[in-house]
């Protein structure tokens, strides 16, 4: 009886352990490399019981075990997760709902609030927003709404989870906030995780491999060699690939016998050897206790699960925030030049987190680029004399086109990189007033301690303005992070056929499919929707087998996403509701064009191939000017932002210029001054064609002009690029290049 009583007292600790274990196991659904064995978890559990604070009172003892176990599992798991997945571990159609009461409420926000109002205690939320609109807008405009008092008494009514739901609906960019994690779990869970590789090495054993999951720009080799140097063990390494198994096998036997470290790099290129590796490590009778196996690999679906479950996993992604500056102390010219190089590297790396605002393509800038740039700079300074001086054109070209630019494949990304070198490399960098941004200067010092002291006073989290971006770029980053987090959570939920006390999954999908089919008038759409609709209802009674295509449609429609079948022949959109709304609007534009004749203005988003539309306009203009000797090859696009909004357009463009009026473009990274027609919501744009061989047009824009790229969707690639608009600006065009300013046909 006493044993049973004591066992029951410790049941909460076992319950917490069970929850944590299955949470770890589910992370493998996010990434196949996140595998953890029961044996590994039980080892952590036993250590937590052993190392947690002791107490003679069983209830307190259980609390101490739970606290220690939770944090140890958190540390063990998070160090093996990619940066964008670490928060995961701690954590409709617009025409089908009532219209939003105010224009300042975003479409996505209103859809979120409509859905939230179906849950208690938010049933009266929509009515309260209408009645108390000013208070809700003031709360929405707060810099940190998650920390501010919520209107209509919700602040005292809601617990942390329900507050998170409300903030998620209103302000997606504040959803993945450290505030909630700190309030729910404790401050230490909200702090950034720092990988302690020496501690991890001590935790390992001769039969426990250490596996690094590689990401863009990360390579742990230097850190491993540094630890190896401190331990005075010899280190052997080999990069895996075809034919390398024989050499790897020889090095493995040598290290196991003599006690050295073996570093197997890029093991995703030599998967066949890994099963043999695991068998050798676990079955060989005599293994030197100083032997260690280090593995680096990219995520691969065929990576041996038993190796992942038996190894200590970690990631080595570039750190965010504070970054190191080299401590060279040759002369003022050398130290100031070389002081800029690591800052450029960290800027190039961290711009990736802002998505398309940062880079069209996320490049793998790393320490090797920095080392090559420092070496080039040293050679250049040795070659030029004091009288000759630095050849800044050469320095900018080598950095922007070769050392870092050699990785860049997108033309607009290359222009951005060259802008950085132009802004930061020149005689002006020797001025006492030179700074990258307020508070970010080239450090002065002659010792490592001087540089470390400077680094420590930098902010832990950098404002986007350091990168040349607008402060609102952080909103985009936080929103994308939240969307990705919740999208992943939704994707790994069980796909059972019933929901708690409501419609079944099948009933929900059937209702949504019926609603869409009723509203659709286009033949192609009726065919696509009808195909899924008819197959789905044949599947329900069991007449046909569920196909992969039909299963995908069922899952995606239920999750308000676009089925793959539809996406392959259409366009991107954030939700199925926005996609279907856009489908109806596109149909409306083409229908009115066919029935009422050519419109005075065109909605650019409504074209599946807007480049083809503009090419047709160039051809039309060329035919109009054949008498003037115009040829299509020499005709280019030109543009002028008008002062008209789409409601103001009452006729076509001037006959002498031709062209088309277009609307529906959104500026990302900037705003537009309508009064002065300058870059600072974009009005109607007049796009027309001019001949490069014709005399210069006096009406062309003069002064500072920013060549602004136009994309069909927020994802900026060659496939979504349409053309470039010329926008007047008071500031230097470089300012807008660094901000990543572009025009988008759709934000959804």
MIFIFI-878982 format. One line per field, with one value per residue (C-alpha): residue number from 1; x, y, z. Coordinates in steps of 0.25 Angstrom, whole numbers, plus 5000, padded with zeros to 4 digits. Each point is the difference from the previous one (the first is absolute). Layout:
% residues N
k c(NUM,...)
east c(X,...)
north c(Y,...)
up c(Z,...)
% end
This chain:
% residues 748
k c(1,2,3,4,5,6,7,8,9,10,11,12,13,14,15,16,17,18,19,20,21,22,23,24,25,26,27,28,29,30,31,32,33,34,35,36,37,38,39,40,41,42,43,44,45,46,47,48,49,50,51,52,53,54,55,56,57,58,59,60,61,62,63,64,65,66,67,68,69,70,71,72,73,74,75,76,77,78,79,80,81,82,83,84,85,86,87,88,89,90,91,92,93,94,95,96,97,98,99,100,101,102,103,104,105,106,107,108,109,110,111,112,113,114,115,116,117,118,119,120,121,122,123,124,125,126,127,128,129,130,131,132,133,134,135,136,137,138,139,140,141,142,143,144,145,146,147,148,149,150,151,152,153,154,155,156,157,158,159,160,161,162,163,164,165,166,167,168,169,170,171,172,173,174,175,176,177,178,179,180,181,182,183,184,185,186,187,188,189,190,191,192,193,194,195,196,197,198,199,200,201,202,203,204,205,206,207,208,209,210,211,212,213,214,215,216,217,218,219,220,221,222,223,224,225,226,227,228,229,230,231,232,233,234,235,236,237,238,239,240,241,242,243,244,245,246,247,248,249,250,251,252,253,254,255,256,257,258,259,260,261,262,263,264,265,266,267,268,269,270,271,272,273,274,275,276,277,278,279,280,281,282,283,284,285,286,287,288,289,290,291,292,293,294,295,296,297,298,299,300,301,302,303,304,305,306,307,308,309,310,311,312,313,314,315,316,317,318,319,320,321,322,323,324,325,326,327,328,329,330,331,332,333,334,335,336,337,338,339,340,341,342,343,344,345,346,347,348,349,350,351,352,353,354,355,356,357,358,359,360,361,362,363,364,365,366,367,368,369,370,371,372,373,374,375,376,377,378,379,380,381,382,383,384,385,386,387,388,389,390,391,392,393,394,395,396,397,398,399,400,401,402,403,404,405,406,407,408,409,410,411,412,413,414,415,416,417,418,419,420,421,422,423,424,425,426,427,428,429,430,431,432,433,434,435,436,437,438,439,440,441,442,443,444,445,446,447,448,449,450,451,452,453,454,455,456,457,458,459,460,461,462,463,464,465,466,467,468,469,470,471,472,473,474,475,476,477,478,479,480,481,482,483,484,485,486,487,488,489,490,491,492,493,494,495,496,497,498,499,500,501,502,503,504,505,506,507,508,509,510,511,512,513,514,515,516,517,518,519,520,521,522,523,524,525,526,527,528,529,530,531,532,533,534,535,536,537,538,539,540,541,542,543,544,545,546,547,548,549,550,551,552,553,554,555,556,557,558,559,560,561,562,563,564,565,566,567,568,569,570,571,572,573,574,575,576,577,578,579,580,581,582,583,584,585,586,587,588,589,590,591,592,593,594,595,596,597,598,599,600,601,602,603,604,605,606,607,608,609,610,611,612,613,614,615,616,617,618,619,620,621,622,623,624,625,626,627,628,629,630,631,632,633,634,635,636,637,638,639,640,641,642,643,644,645,646,647,648,649,650,651,652,653,654,655,656,657,658,659,660,661,662,663,664,665,666,667,668,669,670,671,672,673,674,675,676,677,678,679,680,681,682,683,684,685,686,687,688,689,690,691,692,693,694,695,696,697,698,699,700,701,702,703,704,705,706,707,708,709,710,711,712,713,714,715,716,717,718,719,720,721,722,723,724,725,726,727,728,729,730,731,732,733,734,735,736,737,738,739,740,741,742,743,744,745,746,747,748)
east c(5000,5011,5007,4987,4998,5014,4999,4987,5007,5010,4990,5000,5014,4998,4988,5009,5011,4989,4995,5015,5004,4988,5002,5015,4995,4990,5011,5005,4987,5006,5013,5004,5014,4994,5000,5001,5000,4993,5014,5005,4988,5000,5015,4996,4988,5009,5011,4989,4995,5014,5005,4987,4999,4997,4988,4995,4986,4995,4992,5011,5010,4990,5000,5015,5001,4990,5007,5013,4995,4993,5012,5010,4991,4998,5015,5003,4989,5002,5015,4996,4990,5001,4998,4987,4994,5004,4988,4992,5005,4995,4988,4932,4995,4998,4986,4995,5001,4994,5007,5011,4995,5013,5010,5012,4996,5008,4992,5008,4998,4985,5000,5008,4990,4988,5005,5005,4986,4994,5008,4997,5003,5001,4985,4997,5014,4995,4989,5009,5010,4989,4996,5013,5008,5009,5005,5003,5008,5008,5003,5003,5010,5008,5014,4999,4985,5003,5005,4988,4987,4989,4987,4986,5006,5007,5013,4994,4991,5010,5012,5013,4995,4988,5007,5010,4988,4995,5013,5002,4987,5003,5016,5006,5014,4999,4995,5014,5004,5009,4990,4991,5010,5006,4986,4997,5013,5010,5010,5011,4992,4998,5015,5008,5007,5015,5007,5010,5008,5011,4988,4994,5013,5001,4986,5003,5007,5009,4988,4991,5002,4998,4992,4999,4988,5005,4993,5004,5013,5003,5012,5004,5014,5008,4993,5002,5015,5001,4995,5009,5012,4996,4999,5013,4993,5004,4989,4997,4990,4994,4990,4990,4996,5002,5011,5004,4995,5013,5008,4989,5000,5016,4999,4989,5008,5012,4993,4992,5013,5009,4989,5000,4988,4994,4992,4991,4996,4988,4995,4987,5009,5004,4988,5004,5012,4992,4993,5013,5006,4989,5002,5015,4999,4989,5005,5016,5004,5013,4998,5009,4993,5006,4994,4989,4992,4995,4990,4996,4988,4988,4986,4997,4988,5009,5009,5001,4990,5008,5012,4991,4994,5013,5008,5001,4994,5003,4999,5011,4992,5006,4997,4990,5003,5014,5011,5015,5010,5014,5011,5011,5009,5009,4997,4988,4997,5000,4992,4989,4999,5000,4991,4989,5002,4994,4988,4997,5000,4990,4991,5000,4997,4989,4993,4995,4991,4991,4997,4998,5002,5014,5004,4993,5008,5006,5015,5010,5009,5010,5013,5008,4995,5005,5014,5001,4996,5010,5011,4997,5000,5013,5006,4995,5005,5014,5000,4996,5009,4997,5001,4991,4989,4989,4993,4986,4994,5008,4997,4985,5000,5007,4991,4987,5003,5010,5002,4985,4994,5005,4989,4989,4992,4988,5003,4992,5007,5014,4995,4997,5014,5007,4992,5006,5014,4998,4993,5011,5013,5006,5009,4987,5002,5012,4992,4998,4985,4999,4990,4992,4988,4998,5009,5006,5014,5013,5006,5013,5010,5013,4996,4990,4994,4997,4992,4993,4996,4995,4992,4993,4994,4993,4985,4997,4989,5004,4989,4998,5005,5014,4998,4995,4986,4987,4997,4987,5008,5000,4985,5002,5010,4992,4987,5007,5006,4986,4994,5010,5000,4984,5000,5010,4992,4987,5007,5005,4986,4993,4991,4989,4986,4993,5001,4997,4985,4997,5001,5008,5012,4992,4988,5008,5007,4987,4994,5012,5000,4985,5001,5012,4993,4987,5008,5009,4996,5013,5000,5014,4997,4987,5008,5011,4991,4990,5011,5003,4986,4995,5011,4999,4985,5003,5011,4990,4992,5012,4998,5014,5014,5005,5011,5012,4994,4987,5006,5009,4987,4993,5011,5003,4985,4998,5012,4996,5012,5001,4999,5013,4991,4994,5014,5007,4991,4998,5007,5005,4991,5001,4987,4989,4990,5009,5004,4985,4997,5011,4994,4987,5006,5008,4988,4993,5011,5000,4985,4998,5011,4993,4986,5003,5012,5015,5000,5007,5009,5005,5001,5014,4998,4989,5009,5007,5011,5001,5013,4992,4990,5011,5007,4987,4999,5014,4996,4988,5008,5010,4990,4994,5014,5004,5000,5011,5009,4998,5004,4995,5014,5004,4987,5001,4990,4999,4991,4994,4992,4988,4993,4987,4994,4992,4987,5005,5003,4989,5008,5011,5015,5003,5000,5013,5007,4991,5003,4991,4996,5002,4996,5001,5015,5005,5013,5008,5011,4995,4988,4996,4998,4988,5001,5014,5000,5012,5005,4998,4965,5004,4990,4997,5012,5001,5009,5004,5011,5010,5011,5014,5004,4990,5004,5000,4986,5000,4989,5009,5003,5013,5008,5000,4993,4999,4998,4990,4998,4985,4997,4987,5001,5008,5010,5010,5006,5003,4987,4991,5008,4991,5008,5005,4993,5008,4996,5005,5007,5006,5010,5011,4995,5010,4991,4989,5009,5004,4986,4996,4989,4991,4986,4992,4987,4995,5003,4992)
north c(5000,5010,4997,5002,5013,5005,4997,5008,5012,5000,4997,5015,4999,4988,5007,5012,4991,4993,5013,5005,4987,5000,5014,4997,4988,5009,5010,4989,5003,5014,4996,4985,5003,5003,4986,4996,4986,4996,4996,5014,5006,4990,5004,5015,4996,4992,5011,5010,4991,4999,5015,5008,5006,4991,5002,4991,5005,4991,5011,5010,4989,4997,5015,5000,4988,5006,5013,4994,4990,5010,5009,4989,4994,5014,5002,4986,5002,5014,4999,4990,5008,5011,5014,5001,4988,5003,5008,4988,4992,5010,5004,5020,5007,5015,5000,4989,5008,5013,5012,5007,5013,5008,5001,5000,4986,4990,4990,4989,5006,5000,4986,4996,5008,4993,4987,5003,5006,4985,4997,5003,5011,5007,4999,5015,5004,5005,5009,5005,5004,5008,5007,5003,5002,5011,4992,4988,5008,5007,4986,4994,5012,4998,4996,4988,4996,4987,5008,5011,4999,4994,5008,4996,4993,4988,5003,4995,4989,4993,4990,5000,4990,5008,5013,4993,4997,5014,5006,4989,5005,5015,5001,4987,5007,5000,4985,4993,5009,4997,5007,4988,4990,5007,5001,4986,4992,5010,5010,4990,4994,5013,5003,4997,4987,4999,4988,4995,4990,4997,4996,4992,4993,4996,4995,4990,4987,4992,4992,5013,5007,5016,5004,5014,5003,5010,5012,5011,5007,4991,4991,4995,4995,5012,4999,4985,5002,5011,4990,4989,5009,5003,4985,4997,4988,4998,5002,4994,5004,4996,5005,4989,4997,4990,4991,5006,4988,4992,5012,5003,4985,5001,5013,4995,4987,5009,5010,4989,4993,5013,5009,5011,5008,4996,5011,4995,5012,5001,4986,5002,4997,4986,4994,4986,5001,5005,4987,4993,5011,4998,4985,5002,5010,4992,4985,5002,4994,5009,5015,5011,5009,5012,4997,5009,5000,5014,5000,5011,4998,5007,4995,4988,4991,4987,5004,4988,5002,4991,5009,5012,4994,4996,5013,5013,5010,5015,5011,5011,5011,5014,5008,5012,5013,5003,4996,4999,5010,4996,5005,5004,5011,5004,5014,5009,4997,4985,5000,5009,4992,4986,5005,5002,4986,4992,5010,4998,4985,5000,5010,4991,4988,5006,5007,4986,4999,5012,4991,5006,5014,4996,4991,4995,4987,4996,4998,4992,5011,4994,5002,4996,5012,5009,4993,5001,5015,5003,4993,5008,5013,4997,4997,5012,5009,4993,5003,5015,5010,5012,5010,4991,4998,4990,4997,5000,4996,4987,4998,5002,4991,4988,5000,5003,4991,4990,4997,5001,5003,4986,4994,5009,4996,5010,5013,5009,4993,5003,5015,4999,4994,5011,5011,4995,5001,5013,5006,4994,5000,5013,5011,5004,4988,5007,5012,5000,5002,4987,4989,4989,5005,5008,4993,4990,5005,4994,4996,5006,4992,4992,4988,4989,5005,5014,4993,4991,5012,5008,4987,4999,5014,4997,4997,4985,5001,5009,5010,4998,5014,4994,4993,5012,4995,5007,4997,4993,4989,4994,4999,4992,4991,4997,4998,4990,4993,4999,4995,4990,4995,4998,4994,4990,4997,4998,4991,4990,4999,4986,4999,4993,5001,5006,5013,5002,5003,5006,4997,4989,5002,4994,5009,5013,4997,4996,5013,5009,4992,5003,5014,5002,4993,5008,5013,4996,5003,4997,4988,4996,5002,4992,4989,5000,5002,4990,4989,5001,5002,4987,4991,5004,4997,4987,4997,5003,4987,4992,4999,5004,4999,5013,5005,5008,5012,4999,4998,5012,5008,4995,5004,5014,5004,4997,5008,5011,4998,4999,4985,4996,4997,5014,5007,4993,5008,5013,5009,5001,5006,4999,4994,4992,5011,5011,4991,4998,5015,5003,4990,5007,5014,4995,4994,5013,5008,4991,4999,5015,5001,4990,5006,5015,5002,5004,5006,5014,4993,4986,4993,4994,4989,4995,4995,4986,5005,5015,5000,4995,5011,5011,4993,5001,5015,5002,4993,5009,5013,4995,4998,5014,5006,4992,5013,5005,4988,4994,4985,4991,4996,5015,5003,5000,5002,5013,5004,5012,5000,5009,5007,4993,4988,4989,5007,5013,4993,5004,4998,4993,5005,5012,4995,5006,4991,4988,4990,4995,5005,4989,4999,4990,5002,5000,5007,4991,5007,5014,5010,5009,5015,5003,5015,5001,4987,4995,4987,5001,4981,5002,5007,4996,4998,5003,4990,5003,4996,5009,4997,5001,5005,5012,5014,5002,5003,5013,4994,4989,5001,5007,5001,4988,4988,4986,4989,4992,4985,4995,4986,4992,4994,5003,4989,5007,4992,5000,4992,5011,5012,5008,5014,5012,5013,5013,5008,5014,5001,5012,4990,4993,4988,4991,5003,4993,4989,4996,5001,4989,5009,4992,5001,4988,4996,4992,5000,4987)
up c(5000,5003,4987,4992,5008,4998,4985,4998,5007,4989,4988,4996,4997,4991,4994,4996,4995,4991,4994,4997,4994,4990,4997,4996,4992,4992,4996,4990,4992,4998,4996,4998,5006,5014,5005,5014,5006,5013,5006,4998,5007,5011,5003,5001,5009,5009,5001,5003,5012,5005,4998,5004,5013,5012,5010,5011,4996,4988,4994,4999,4995,4989,4996,5000,4991,4990,4999,4998,4990,4992,4998,4998,4989,4994,4999,4995,4989,4996,4997,4989,4994,4988,5005,4993,5007,5014,5004,4995,5012,5010,4995,4928,4991,5003,4993,5009,5013,5005,4994,5009,5007,4997,4989,5010,5003,4991,4992,5007,5014,4998,4995,5012,5010,4993,5003,5014,5003,4999,5013,5014,5006,4987,4995,5001,4995,4986,5007,5010,4989,4993,5012,5006,4987,5005,5012,4992,4989,5011,5006,4986,4997,5013,4998,5009,5000,5007,5012,5000,5007,4990,4998,5005,5013,4992,5008,5013,4993,4992,5004,4992,4990,4996,5000,4990,4991,5000,4997,4989,4994,5001,4999,4994,5001,5015,5001,5002,5011,5011,5009,5000,5001,5012,5007,4997,5002,5006,4996,4997,4989,4993,4999,4988,5000,5000,4995,5010,4991,5011,5010,4989,4998,5014,5000,4989,5000,4991,4995,4998,4987,5000,4988,4994,4992,4989,4995,4991,5004,5012,5001,5014,4995,5006,5014,5000,4997,5011,5010,4995,5001,5015,5003,4993,4993,4985,4990,4987,4990,4986,4991,4996,4986,4989,5003,5014,5008,4999,5006,5010,5005,5001,5008,5009,5004,5003,5009,5007,5004,5003,5006,4990,4994,4987,4992,4989,4992,4991,5003,4992,4988,5006,5007,4997,5009,5012,5003,5000,5009,5011,5000,5002,5011,5008,4998,5000,5014,5002,4997,5006,5010,4993,4987,4994,4987,4995,4988,4992,4990,4994,5002,4992,5000,4999,5011,5010,5011,5010,4998,5003,5012,5006,4997,5007,4990,4998,4991,4997,4993,5000,5012,5000,5006,5005,4991,5001,4994,4997,5009,4990,5005,4988,4997,4999,4985,5002,5013,4995,4986,5007,5010,4989,4995,5011,5002,4985,5002,5012,4992,4988,5009,5008,4989,4996,5012,4994,4988,4986,5007,5003,4988,4988,5002,5014,4997,5008,5005,5010,5007,4988,4992,5012,5000,4985,5001,5011,4992,4987,5008,5006,4987,4994,5010,4999,4985,5000,5005,5009,4989,4991,5010,5001,4987,5005,4987,5000,5015,4997,4988,5007,5012,4993,4987,5005,5014,5005,4986,4995,5007,4995,4988,5000,4993,5010,5012,4993,4999,5015,5003,4992,5007,5013,4995,4994,5013,5009,4993,4996,5006,5008,5009,5006,5005,5015,4997,4992,5006,4994,5008,5013,5010,4990,4997,4997,5013,5005,5008,4999,5009,5000,5013,4993,4989,5010,5008,4988,4995,5014,5000,4987,5000,5001,4990,4988,4994,4985,4998,5002,4987,4993,5001,5006,5014,4995,4994,5014,4999,4987,5006,5013,4992,4990,5012,5007,4987,4998,5014,5000,4986,5005,5012,4992,4990,5011,5006,4999,4988,5007,4994,5012,5008,5014,5001,4986,4985,4996,4990,4989,5003,5000,4987,4994,5004,4995,4987,4998,5003,4990,4989,5002,4998,4989,4985,4992,4992,5004,5015,4999,4994,5011,5012,4994,4998,5015,5004,4992,5004,5014,5001,4993,5010,5012,4998,4997,4985,4997,5007,5006,4990,5004,4992,5007,5014,4998,4996,5012,5010,4993,4999,5014,5004,4991,4991,4985,4995,4991,4988,5000,5004,4988,4990,5008,5009,5014,5012,5015,5002,4992,5003,4994,4988,4997,5001,4991,4990,5000,4998,4989,4993,5002,4993,4988,4999,5000,4990,4990,5002,5002,4991,5004,5014,5003,5010,5004,5013,4999,5010,4991,4989,5001,4991,5002,4992,4988,5002,5000,4988,4992,5004,4994,4988,4999,5002,4990,4989,5003,4997,4988,4992,5009,4998,5013,5002,5011,5004,5003,5008,5015,5011,5007,5011,5008,5013,4998,5011,4997,5008,4993,5003,4993,4986,4990,4987,4993,5000,4991,4985,4997,5010,5001,5010,5011,5014,5011,5014,5012,5003,5014,5005,5009,5008,4997,4998,4989,5002,4990,5001,4995,4993,5007,5006,5015,4994,4985,4991,4985,4992,4985,4993,4986,4990,4994,4989,5004,4987,5000,5005,5015,5006,5008,5009,5005,5015,5004,5013,5010,4994,5007,4990,5008,4997,4998,5005,4998,5015,5013,4996,4991,4990,4985,4998,5007,4994,4991,4996,5007,5003,5001,5013,5004,5013,5008,5006,4994,4992,5009,5012,4993,4995,5014,5005,4990,4994,4990,4994,5002,4992,5012,5015,5002)
% end
